[in-house]
């Protein structure tokens, strides 16, 4: 298992198939997927294994990155994911996260994703990174703005109004080059 980076409270690392029970656990609560469009995608251990094997492990090989496991150092517990995805539907790189609700409101999403941005600036050839957040999801809007991302545009996806945010990892801000 490859460790990507660490923070004072977290280890950010690649997922392994052994993480399937944790993936199921952090995806199960209804409120976790309220704004993701992924409700019902991960309901069994087999679903979790498939996500790890068929998506994340494939993306690590294909792109050198994907969603990474967020692990609490003190307990060695996988509590969610963070990091980058080569989002083919927008032909760009997206940053995202998902944490079990027991860990909400502690600054962990911001801490994990800031660590990913810092890592990418030093070790990855990424420039523009996007984040799509449902406009009703004020918690995630707070996270992406704390990361220095700025509002870019808005679109409708099914029942959701989605705000797109952007940051340039080369300049630390967003200019006219995206």
N, C-alpha and C positions, 0 to 999 in steps of 0.2 A: 504494500500500500504506500502510495507516494504522498508525502506531506507537501502541500503547496506553500503554506505560510502559517504563522502563528500570531496571536495577539495575547495580551495578558490573561484573558479568560478562555480563549478558543484555539483549537487546532482546525485548520482548513486543509482537508486532504481529499484525495480521490476516493470515490466509493468502491467497495468490493461487494461481491455477492453476499458475504456474511452480514452486510448491513441491511438486508431485506426486512427483517423484523422492525428495525428502526424506521425504515422508509414507510412501511405500512403504518406504524404508530403515528408518525408526524403528518401523514396524509389523511388519516381517518376522521379527525374532528371536522364537522360540517363547516365551521367558521374558517378553517384553513383554506378551503377551496371556494369560498363564497364569491370571490372576484376573479378567479383564475380561468374559469371555463373548463377546469379539469375535474369537476365533481363526478364521482363514480368511476374514475379511471383507475384508482388504486384501492380496491376493496379486499384483496386477498394477498396472502404471502406470495403466491404465484405472480400476481400483478406487479408487486414490488420487485421481485426478481427480474421480471421482464423489462421493467423500466431501467433497472441497473444494467442488465446485460445488453438489451437491444437499443438503448438510447445513450446513457452516460458512458459506458465503456467503449461503445462505438465512436462517440464524439471525442473521447480522449485520444483514440488512435488516429482518427481522421483529421482533427483540427489541433490537437495538442491541449485542448481544454474542453470543459463542459461544466455542468453543475457539479459543485464539490460538496462533500459532507462537512457540516458544521458540528464540531465535537467540543463539548464542554470539558476543559482540561481536568477540573477537580474530580469528575465522575467518569470520564472517558465515555460519555453518553452522546450518541448521535442525535441531535435535536432538530435537524433540518438540512436544507441545502442553501447554497449561495453560489455566486459566480456567474460565469459567462456562458452564452449559448450562441452558436452561429445560427441565427434565426433566418431560415431560408425564405419565409413568407415576406420578409422585408429586405432581404439581401443585405443584412447588416448584423452586427454583434449586439446582443442584448444582455443586460445584467439583471439578475433576478434573485429572489430568495423565497424560502418558505420555512417557517419554524413552527414547532408545536406550540399551541397557545399557552402552555405552562411557562414558556420562556418569553412571552410577549411583554413589552413595557419595561425591559431592562437594558435597552440600548444594544442588544446583541445583534440585531439585523444590521444596524448602522456599523457596528464594530466589524462584523464579518465582511460586509461589502466594501467598507473602506480598506480593509486589508487586501481584498481582491484588487481594488483599483491601484493601490500602492504596489502590489506584486506585478500587475500588468504593466505599469509604467516602467518598471525596472527589467522585466523578463519577457514581455510579450510584445509582438509587433502589432499593437492595436492603436488606432487613433480615435475614431468616433465610436462611442458606445451609447446605446439607447436604453431606455427603460419605459415600458408601457404599463400604466397604472390606471385602473378604473377610477373615475373621478370621485366616486363615493368612498374610496378607500383612503381616508385621511391619514391613517398610520403609515401606509406605504408612501404616500406623497411626502410625508415628513421625512422618511428615510432617504428618498432619492434627493430631496433638496438639501439635506444635511451632507450628502455626498458631493454637493456642488453642481448637481445636474440642474439644468434650466428647462423650462417649458418650451416645447418645440411646436406641437400641433395637437389636434384633437380629431378623433374619428369615432364612428359608431361600429360596434361589433356585436351583432345580435341585440340583446337587451342592454348591453353595456355601452356607456360613453367612456372612451379611453383617452387619457392624456398621455402624450409621448414626451419624454424628457430626454435630454442629450447632454453629453460632456465630451470634450476633446481631451484625451489622455496625453497628448503631445503638448498642449498649451495650458491645460487645467481649466479651460473655459470653453465656451461655445462661440464660434464666430460664424462667418458666412461660408465656411468651407465644408459644411455637412450636406 
